[in-house]
């Protein structure tokens, strides 16, 4: 697979595209691409463009767009991951791998046992950082649509949103160490269903939070993955992979 770069602007065949400073550094300094080398560009709207390096210099790194390819690597499932915010490295890992596994969007949430607390300014900076991780993951895994990372909100705020937007076909899942039902026991959702998966922080949800999730009209199903207790950075990824295996494109 050729080197892939996200270009957040309209792309057309025959166009000469100047790479961003970040992509320029990656192409020239990291990948050490040369004039004429093939690459791939995508704008996040679906499909991708084959291109080749036209100029590489200190002042300009430009590529010539050769052809368009209607390639779609998206999962047939629409999965929203609501992940309780955790320490930086773990959160980065979860977001990166969740994108590779095919989630549609990520909703960071705060919970009672969250050990990370962000001010509005820090939260905004982390959001920008997480979106860059999403783009990098798409460049690596071949996705041509960019999943969205939503602004950080509290668990009650997110549940309120789910209560007002949930349709009858949607499937909402909560991983819980007290749950008795496994994923195989949940009926396959309709093709147009939206899936939501909520994961607690390092210390898990409190009993009160679990009760709130299950009894506020949001239709959540408590779910357990086997007999073992997974860490927060493992739980979401294991669940998404299992969902893709049972209902998705695995």
C-alpha positions as CSV (number, residue, x, y, z in Angstrom):
1,X,0.0,0.0,0.0
2,X,1.3,3.4,-0.9
3,X,1.8,6.1,1.7
4,X,-1.6,7.7,2.5
5,X,-2.2,11.3,3.5
6,X,-5.3,13.1,4.6
7,X,-6.0,16.4,2.7
8,X,-8.9,18.3,4.2
9,X,-9.9,20.1,1.0
10,X,-11.5,19.3,-2.4
11,X,-9.3,17.1,-4.6
12,X,-9.6,16.8,-8.4
13,X,-7.9,14.8,-11.0
14,X,-5.0,16.8,-12.6
15,X,-4.8,19.1,-9.6
16,X,-1.5,20.0,-8.0
17,X,-1.8,19.7,-4.3
18,X,0.6,21.3,-1.8
19,X,1.0,19.1,1.2
20,X,0.5,20.5,4.7
21,X,3.6,21.2,6.8
22,X,3.0,18.1,8.9
23,X,2.5,15.9,5.8
24,X,5.5,17.5,4.1
25,X,7.7,16.5,7.0
26,X,6.3,13.0,7.1
27,X,6.7,12.5,3.4
28,X,10.2,14.0,3.0
29,X,11.9,13.3,6.4
30,X,10.2,10.2,7.7
31,X,9.2,8.3,4.5
32,X,12.0,9.9,2.5
33,X,9.8,9.9,-0.6
34,X,11.3,11.1,-3.9
35,X,10.0,12.9,-7.0
36,X,7.8,10.5,-8.9
37,X,7.0,8.2,-6.0
38,X,3.3,7.1,-5.8
39,X,1.1,8.2,-2.9
40,X,-2.6,8.2,-2.0
41,X,-4.6,11.2,-0.8
42,X,-8.1,11.3,0.7
43,X,-10.3,14.1,1.9
44,X,-12.5,12.2,4.3
45,X,-15.6,12.3,2.2
46,X,-15.2,8.8,0.8
47,X,-13.0,7.4,-1.9
48,X,-9.3,8.2,-2.5
49,X,-7.0,9.6,-5.1
50,X,-3.8,8.1,-6.5
51,X,-1.1,10.7,-7.0
52,X,2.7,11.0,-7.3
53,X,5.2,13.3,-5.8
54,X,5.9,16.2,-8.2
55,X,8.2,18.4,-6.2
56,X,10.1,18.0,-3.0
57,X,12.0,21.0,-1.7
58,X,12.4,23.2,1.3
59,X,9.9,25.6,-0.1
60,X,7.4,23.2,-1.6
61,X,6.2,19.6,-1.4
62,X,3.6,19.1,-4.1
63,X,1.8,16.1,-5.6
64,X,0.0,15.7,-8.9
65,X,-3.4,13.9,-8.7
66,X,-3.7,11.1,-11.2
67,X,-6.9,9.2,-10.7
68,X,-9.9,8.7,-8.4
69,X,-10.8,5.4,-6.8
70,X,-14.2,4.7,-5.3
71,X,-12.9,2.6,-2.4
72,X,-14.9,2.1,0.8
73,X,-13.4,0.4,3.8
74,X,-16.2,1.3,6.2
75,X,-17.9,-1.2,8.5
76,X,-21.6,-1.9,7.8
77,X,-22.1,-1.1,11.5
78,X,-22.6,2.4,12.9
79,X,-20.8,2.2,16.3
80,X,-20.5,5.0,18.8
81,X,-18.0,4.4,21.6
82,X,-18.7,6.4,24.8
83,X,-15.4,6.0,26.6
84,X,-14.8,7.2,30.2
85,X,-11.8,9.5,30.0
86,X,-8.6,7.9,31.3
87,X,-4.9,8.8,31.4
88,X,-3.4,10.2,28.2
89,X,-1.6,7.2,26.9
90,X,-4.5,4.8,27.5
91,X,-7.0,7.2,25.9
92,X,-4.8,7.8,22.9
93,X,-4.5,4.0,22.5
94,X,-8.2,3.4,22.8
95,X,-9.1,6.0,20.2
96,X,-6.5,4.9,17.7
97,X,-7.4,1.2,17.9
98,X,-11.2,1.9,17.9
99,X,-10.8,3.7,14.6
100,X,-8.9,0.8,13.2
101,X,-11.6,-1.5,14.3
102,X,-14.3,0.6,12.5
103,X,-16.1,2.8,15.0
104,X,-18.1,5.7,13.6
105,X,-17.5,8.2,16.4
106,X,-16.0,8.5,19.8
107,X,-17.7,10.3,22.7
108,X,-15.3,10.9,25.7
109,X,-17.2,11.1,28.9
110,X,-16.5,12.0,32.5
111,X,-17.7,9.7,35.4
112,X,-17.5,9.7,39.2
113,X,-14.4,7.6,39.2
114,X,-12.6,9.4,36.4
115,X,-9.0,10.2,37.5
116,X,-8.5,12.7,34.7
117,X,-10.1,16.1,35.1
118,X,-9.7,18.6,32.3
119,X,-10.4,22.3,32.2
120,X,-12.3,23.7,29.2
121,X,-9.0,24.9,27.7
122,X,-7.2,21.6,28.3
123,X,-10.3,19.7,27.0
124,X,-10.3,21.6,23.8
125,X,-6.6,20.9,23.3
126,X,-7.1,17.2,24.0
127,X,-10.0,17.1,21.5
128,X,-7.7,18.5,18.8
129,X,-5.0,15.9,19.8
130,X,-7.5,13.1,19.6
131,X,-8.8,14.1,16.2
132,X,-5.2,14.0,14.9
133,X,-4.9,10.5,16.3
134,X,-8.1,9.6,14.4
135,X,-6.7,11.0,11.1
136,X,-3.4,9.2,11.6
137,X,-5.3,5.9,12.2
138,X,-7.3,6.4,9.0
139,X,-4.2,7.0,7.0
140,X,-2.7,3.8,8.4
141,X,-5.7,1.5,8.1
142,X,-7.1,2.6,4.8
143,X,-10.4,4.3,5.9
144,X,-11.5,7.2,3.7
145,X,-14.1,8.6,6.1
146,X,-12.9,10.4,9.2
147,X,-14.7,9.3,12.5
148,X,-15.6,12.2,14.7
149,X,-14.3,12.7,18.3
150,X,-17.0,14.7,20.1
151,X,-16.3,17.2,22.9
152,X,-16.0,15.9,26.4
153,X,-19.3,15.7,28.3
154,X,-20.5,14.1,31.5
155,X,-22.1,10.6,31.6
156,X,-25.5,12.1,32.6
157,X,-25.3,14.6,29.7
158,X,-24.6,11.8,27.2
159,X,-27.4,9.6,28.6
160,X,-29.8,12.5,28.1
161,X,-28.8,12.7,24.5
162,X,-29.3,9.0,24.0
163,X,-32.7,9.2,25.6
164,X,-33.9,11.8,23.1
165,X,-32.2,10.4,20.0
166,X,-32.6,6.6,20.4
167,X,-34.8,4.8,17.9
168,X,-36.6,1.5,18.4
169,X,-34.0,-0.4,16.4
170,X,-30.9,0.9,18.1
171,X,-28.8,-1.3,20.4
172,X,-27.1,0.2,23.5
173,X,-24.6,-1.8,25.4
174,X,-22.9,-1.3,28.8
175,X,-19.9,-3.4,29.8
176,X,-20.3,-4.5,33.4
177,X,-18.6,-6.9,35.7
178,X,-22.0,-7.8,37.3
179,X,-23.7,-8.6,34.0
180,X,-24.6,-12.1,33.2
181,X,-25.5,-11.8,29.5
182,X,-22.9,-12.4,26.7
183,X,-22.8,-10.8,23.3
184,X,-24.0,-14.0,21.6
185,X,-27.3,-13.8,23.6
186,X,-28.2,-10.4,22.1
187,X,-30.2,-10.6,18.8
188,X,-28.5,-9.3,15.7
189,X,-29.6,-5.7,15.2
190,X,-31.3,-4.5,12.0
191,X,-29.0,-3.1,9.3
192,X,-30.1,0.5,10.0
193,X,-29.5,0.3,13.7
194,X,-27.2,2.5,15.6
195,X,-25.0,0.8,18.2
196,X,-23.7,2.6,21.3
197,X,-21.1,1.1,23.6
198,X,-20.3,2.7,27.0
199,X,-17.2,1.9,28.9
200,X,-16.3,2.9,32.4
201,X,-13.0,4.3,33.7
202,X,-10.1,2.5,35.4
203,X,-12.2,1.9,38.6
204,X,-15.3,1.1,36.7
205,X,-18.8,2.6,37.0
206,X,-20.2,3.1,40.5
207,X,-23.3,1.2,41.4
208,X,-25.3,4.4,41.1
209,X,-24.0,5.1,37.6
210,X,-24.8,1.6,36.4
211,X,-28.3,2.0,37.8
212,X,-28.7,5.3,36.1
213,X,-27.5,3.9,32.7
214,X,-29.9,1.0,33.0
215,X,-33.0,2.8,34.3
216,X,-33.2,6.1,32.5
217,X,-35.1,5.0,29.5
218,X,-32.0,4.6,27.3
219,X,-32.5,0.9,26.7
220,X,-29.0,-0.2,27.7
221,X,-28.2,-3.9,28.0
222,X,-25.6,-4.9,30.6
223,X,-23.0,-7.0,28.9
224,X,-20.0,-9.1,30.1
225,X,-17.2,-10.4,27.9
226,X,-16.4,-13.8,29.4
227,X,-15.5,-14.5,33.0
228,X,-12.5,-12.2,33.2
229,X,-12.4,-8.6,34.2
230,X,-10.8,-6.4,31.4
231,X,-9.0,-3.1,31.9
232,X,-10.7,0.0,30.5
233,X,-8.1,0.1,27.6
234,X,-8.9,-3.5,26.7
235,X,-12.7,-3.6,27.3
236,X,-13.8,-1.3,24.5
237,X,-11.5,-2.8,21.9
238,X,-12.4,-6.4,22.8
239,X,-16.1,-5.5,22.6
240,X,-15.8,-3.8,19.3
241,X,-13.9,-6.6,17.7
242,X,-16.5,-9.1,19.0
243,X,-19.3,-7.0,17.6
244,X,-17.6,-6.8,14.2
245,X,-17.1,-10.6,14.3
246,X,-20.7,-11.3,15.1
247,X,-22.6,-8.6,13.2
248,X,-20.0,-6.6,11.1
249,X,-17.5,-7.3,8.4
250,X,-15.1,-9.7,10.2
